[in-house]
Amino acid sequence: MSTFEVHDVDALANARAIMNLTESPREWAGEVVKAVDRNAEWRGKSCLNLLAPEAPTSPTVRRLLSSEIGTRAAEGHIGRVNRWFAGTQHIDEVEALCVELLKTAFRCNYADHRLMGSMLGNLAVYHALTEPGDTVMTASQPFGGHSSNRHDGPAGFRGLNIVDIPYNPETLEVDLDEFAKLGRQVQPKIVVMGMSMTLFPLPVREMSKICDEWGGKFIFDGAHQAGLIAGKQFQDPLNEGAVILTGSAGKTFSGPQSGMLMWNDPDLTEALTDAVFPVLVATHQVNRVAALAVAAAEMVEYGQFYMGQIVKNSKALAKALEERGIRVLGASRGYSESHQVIADVRQFGGGLEVAHRLAEANIVTNKNLIPGDQPEDWDRPSGLRIGTIEVTRLGMREADMATIAEFMARVLVKGEDTKSVQKDVLDFRLPLQDFYYNFDHGMPGWAQ
Ligand SMILES: *Cc1c(COP(=O)(O)O)cnc(C)c1O
């Protein structure tokens, strides 16, 4: 028997050992529930979650995620004739509301709500707009790009010839002159900017205009920035030349983890929606769709304030970190116009070490490649990515960011014992258990 395993073998062995303690499937199920509860207690209530791709959902969104409608099957497009199954009239109501709410939130003509994640959203775009063998230009990972647009993800799966968008490694900005030169030479069918490390708006107008020269299309993969875009706190790619905006609903958009597709041109509708159904989904989790619809309504009502405070908190956190001796990127441009702060932590042992040390103090972040790192530094990069979505939704503002920076500096700069910092993190975090900017709790008290 082969012993090849992609997962951590000790983690699987632990699970097996737990199962070997009993022959009772009921107890096995109980162990699953207990692990879920442990996570809710620790990550849900006791941690400062500063992971950039993560957002807490509102009580209503959570409730809908376990609702009865999630057990129903509704393949296909909305409407009596379009569905394969009868009995879907209320599901049609929910889905139609979701589509219209997404269109309102993103100020666009078309939206699709059915994909489980942005990986699939990007795959839908590649399926709809390219043929195997076509050339595309996308952002590479050391620049902040994402695997979904690279050889190892959906773009590669489509069999595309992928050319890197040139960038300046010092400033992490697109090198527009080089882009124009290389673009004219290879004439990519589509150009996809998808940034997982994202501090400032991208030159969408300039790049789209250059693509026009050879009839290329510009796609904005806004997985991370979707909430900021809906809340009008970033750029508005669909009004700046992008023909499609893709987004993950579980990042700044603060909804259930989902993929969203937004566009304006009716000529794209058939190809894009054909890629959704029947290519990528059949049943598409209508509970998730209902939750997404409510998250979109929350964005329309609260997005501007919520996302505005997220950006203020990023700037404040970056400044407070720098004042305490932790170097932060983007100082000359005000550190950040997004939900992210990128710190250079090589003097404290690098991103991997630092992220794990901070987690011992209940502060959750992730390692990240930064300028100066090589692609092969992937496992042990020099940077740390920090996000302000969750702490903002808990009602925190600028002064609280100084408190968080102080916790981090005690671990990293002063070398304090992580257990003693963890104690103070708990005292700070435990009283804060309500999520704001939603219809359950409205705005935080200080903002009303
Ligand atoms: C997170 C991310 C994705 C993938 O999103 P999922 O919703 O997790 O599938 C795609 N593109 C970029 C740029 C991302 O950061």
The ligand as a Gaussian input file, in Angstrom:
#p B3LYP/6-31G(d) Opt

LIG

0 1
 C       -8.069000      34.841000      -2.206000
 C       -7.828000      35.088000      -3.633000
 C       -8.456000      34.305000      -4.615000
 C       -9.217000      33.034000      -4.284000
 O      -10.381000      33.294000      -3.620000
 P      -11.292000      32.156000      -2.939000
 O      -12.578000      32.888000      -2.731000
 O      -10.582000      31.783000      -1.689000
 O      -11.422000      31.019000      -3.886000
 C       -8.314000      34.677000      -5.942000
 N       -7.582000      35.752000      -6.288000
 C       -6.924000      36.509000      -5.366000
 C       -6.132000      37.690000      -5.828000
 C       -7.026000      36.194000      -4.014000
 O       -6.380000      36.932000      -3.111000

